Amino acid sequence: MGGVLTTTNKRLATTTTIIANNVHRFTNRIILRISGVPKGSHPYLRARQRFFGAPSCAGASPDGLANANERLTFGSAAPNVPLMKQILSLMAEYNGVANGQLYALLEKSDPEVLTRESGSYYGNILGLANHILVADLDWLRSYRDGNLDIPVLRSPVLDFEHPGWRKNLYHNFDELKTHRETTDALFVKFVGATPAELFDGPIEVTRGRRNRTIVFPFGKILMHLFNHQTHHRGAIAQILDQNDIENDYSNISRLLAT
């Protein structure tokens, strides 16, 4: 009975793969036909190939997809870099780009917009921007002081006095912007210099008022931090919308399509 189930499962998996690859191939052909763009030139298809990887063998179909009995390998565009590190590298880059565009926009805005009460949990745009930075610094310092040896985090960028949650580290925008930029540069350096195997394993950090030691999957808890940044940048975008200030600084697909 077990052999019959194994054979059935293999056939089902093969059938599923065939269906999935045919759907991918059909989708690509529709995109090319509608757009009139030469094969291999459409930005969506180039982004997909960068994100999902090139076909795994020489028998690929003309539209850039593998044959029906082949599988597209996620992340094969960088075959020697483990998937978690690929994702974290992308998020570190995206974090810097998004913050750079956001701060350039805030710098050109009326200073009163930054400090006007908005009903946000952190009061206003300046409060939200401070909160994102303080959370970044606090978590990075937790990684530095954890059980892993991460030399790149022994940086003066992380030397700061925690103001307390819902309190501003900076009231001056230029000072806030400077520390934001150095922190974003540290994120990129940190992810790039840290061995990939560390991100795939656990890290012990001390967190909270009770200084509890907690074990997290390192790469995934770093993803939590990037997700936290995105969440609060979205809150800033909402306030900018309410003030009729056009903004669009959150599109990660721009990095995938280059």
N, C-alpha and C positions, 0 to 999 in steps of 0.2 A: 504493500500500500504506500509505504514511504517513497519507494522509487517512482511510482506513478505520480505522486504529488510533486516530486522534484522535477520530473520531466514536464509536467503541466506548468509548474512555476517558470521553468526556463522558457517554454514556448510563450507564456503570457508576457514575460519580460521582453522577449524578442519582438513580439507583436506590438507591445507598447512603444518600444524604441523605433520601430518602423513607422508607426503612426506619428510619433513626435517629430521625427526627422522630416517626414513628408509635409507636416504642417509648417515646419520652419522653412522648408524649400518653397512651398506654395506661397507663404507670406512674403519671402524675399522677392519672388518673381512678380507678385502683385505690386510691391513697392517700386521695383525697377520699371515695370510697365507704365504705371501711373505717372511716375516722376519724369521718365524719359532720360534719366541719368545713366551714364555708362556703368557697366558692371564693376563693382569694386570701388565706385566713387561716391555712392550715396552715404551721407554722414551717419544715418541710422545704422546702416549695415557695417560701416567701419567701426562705429561704437560697439556694436554687438560682437564683432570679431575681436576687438580689443578686450572686451569684458569676458566673453565666453571662450575665446581662444580660437585658433585656426583649426581647420579639419585635421583629424589625427592621422591620415594617410594620404598617399598619392592618388587614391581613387575618388577624389572629391568631385562633386558635380560642378558644372560650369558656373553656377550661381554662388559658389563659395561654400556650399554645405557638404557634409559628408554623405556618402551613400547610405541607403536605408538601413543597412546592418551595422553601421558605425555609430559611435557616440561622440557628441561634442564635449570636450573636456573643459570644465570651468577653470579659468585662470591659466590655460596653457600658453597664453601669450608671454608668460614669464615662468617657464617650466621649472626653473631651478629655485624659485622663491615660493615658500609655502603660502597657501591661500590666505591664512589669517594675516600674515605680514603684508601681503599684497593689498588686502582690504584696509588695514590700518594705515599703510602708506598713502593710499588714495584719500582716506579720511583726513589725515594730517595735512595733505596738500589742499584739499577742499576747505578745511577749517581756515587756513591762512588766506586763501583767495576770498572766501565769503566775508571774513572779518575785514580784510583790506577794502573790499567794495563797500561794506557797511560803514566803516569809519570814514572813508572818503566822502560818503553821502552825508553823514552826520556833521562832518567838518564844514560842509557848505551850507548846512541848515541854520536857521535862526537859533542861537543858543537858548532862547527861551523855550523852544520846542523840547529840548533835552531835559529840562528841569520842570516842565509843566506836569502837574499831577494828572495821571491818566486812569486811575482806578486799578492799576496793576498791583500785584502783590508786592512788588518792589518799588512802587510809587511812580516811577517815570523811566524814561529811556536811560538816563544816567545811572539810575539805580539798577536797572536790568543789566546794563553793560558791566557795571561793577560786579554784580553777582556772578556773571559768567566768568569773569577773570578770577575772582576770588575762589570760585569752585575749581577752576582749572589748576590754580596754584596749590590749593589745598590737597587735591588728589595727586598731583605730580609729586608733591612733597611726601605724601603717604607712600607712593611707589619708591621714592628714594630711600625712605627710612624703613622699608619693609625688609623681608628676609633675602631678597635677591641683590646681587651686586650690579648696580647700574651706574657706572661712572659718569655717563653723560649728564645725569641729573644732579651731580654735584656742581650746580651752577648758581651764581649770584642772582640769577633771574628769580629763583625760588626763595630768596631771602626777603621776607616781608612779615609784617606784623598783622596777624589776622584781626580785622576790625569787628568781627562778630557777624553773624548772619543778619541780613536785612540792613546792614550798615555799609556805607561806602568806604572803599579803600582810598579812592581819589574823588575829590570834588572839582579838580581841574581837568578839563577834557584832554589837553595836550599831554599831561602826565599819564593819564589813563591810556591814551593812544600809544604812547611810547612803550609802556609795560605790556600792552596787548601785543604789539609787534614783536618784542623780544620773546614773549611767551610762545607765540605762534612759530617763530623760528626754532625755538627749543623743541616744540612738538615734532617738527620735521626731523631735526637732528636726532632726537630721542628714538623715534621709530626706526630711522635708518641705521642707527648704530647698535641697536639692541639685537642680540642673536634671535633668530626666528623661533628657536625651540623654547625660549623663555615665554613667548607669547602663547605658545600652545600648552603651557603648563600652569601650575598654580602660583599665586603670590599671597603672602601673608601681610596684611596691613593693619594698622591701628587706627580705628575710626570712632567718632562719636564722643560725647561728653564723658562717657564712662571708660574711654580708651580701651575698647574691646578689640582684641585681635580677631580678625575675620579672614578666612581663606576664600579667595575668588579665583576663577579662571582668568588669568592675566589679560589675554587678548580681549575677552568678552567684557571685562570691567573697564577696559580702556574704551571699548566701543560705547559703553554706557556714558562715558564722559563726552565723547563726540556727539552722541545723541542728545545729551543735556544742553550742549551749546546750540544745537539746531533748534531745539524746543524754544529756548528763550530768544534766539534771533527771530523766530516766528512771532513772538510776542511784540518785539520791537517793530517788526513789519506792520503789525496791526495798528500800532500807535501812529506810525508814519502814514498809513492809509487814512486814518481818522483826521490827520492834519493835511490831507491832500498832497502828500509828498510822494511822488512816484518812486518806487523801489523795486528792484529785482536782483537780489544778490545771493539767491539760494539754489541756483540750478546746477546740480552736480553733473548733469549730462554734458555740459560744456567741456568738462575735463575728460570725459570718456570719448568724446568725438574728435579730439585733436590728434 
